[in-house]
Amino acid sequence: MKYEREKEGWTYQTLARKMDAAGCKVAISSLNRLEKDNPPRRVNVDEVLAFCEVFGLDFETMITAPSSSEPTHIVVALQHYSDRVERLTHERGEVLRSEKQLLDRARKSSRDSIEQAVRTWSTSLRIDESLVPRFIAFLTGDTQQSPWANAIGGTVERPPGTGNLLNQETGE
């Protein structure tokens, strides 16, 4: 348990909250005794199953000592890593779809409407004021790169010749 808790960077308090959320209330002092008493206190089946759920491990992996199953723990760590990368990849796709919808809507709006919308948004969410002009420039087509492009690993590809997104017919 100590190996898994430390690998996640959790305190006893965090683990106790997660165990409680998994339906198994365990006192912080009990977690401490599990790790530090010699011999450690006994663990009941409900606790083992809750530990499995909290740490995302199968029963066999949970009851195997880390030193004797290091390759298994590497596999588990790789699974956690790949799951997180997959979630991030999915979320990035969602962000880029949202960005495309935002740009489509901005293209149909005047500069004044865009500026007003960005200022309202930034105020309501307490967005860093330095981002306001960057978002306005992005939504009006004055720049091609989203202010958050580095955070999401890219931005929506715009067709050539669509630098300024403002409606060409109305000049807005």
KAKA-V572347 format. One record per pair of residues at least 4 apart in sequence whose ideal C-beta (glycine too) atoms are under 6 Angstrom apart, sorted by the first residue. I is the first residue (numbers start at 1). J is the second residue. Records with the same first field share a line. If there is no record, write none. Layout:
I = J  J
This chain:
1 = 5  34
2 = 35
3 = 66
4 = 55
5 = 10  15
10 = 14  15
12 = 28  31  32
13 = 28
15 = 31
16 = 26  28
18 = 54
19 = 24  26  50  54
20 = 25
22 = 50  53  54
24 = 46  47  50
26 = 30  31
32 = 36
33 = 37  41
34 = 40  41
37 = 41
43 = 47  48
51 = 55  62
52 = 57  59  62
57 = 61  62
61 = 72
64 = 69
66 = 73
92 = 152
95 = 152
96 = 156
99 = 156
100 = 156
106 = 114  139  165
107 = 165
109 = 113  114
110 = 172
111 = 140
114 = 139  140
115 = 136
118 = 132  135  136
122 = 127  132
127 = 131
131 = 135  147
134 = 147
135 = 147
137 = 142  143
138 = 143  146
140 = 166
141 = 163  164  165
145 = 149  155
146 = 155
148 = 152
149 = 155
158 = 162
166 = 172
167 = 172
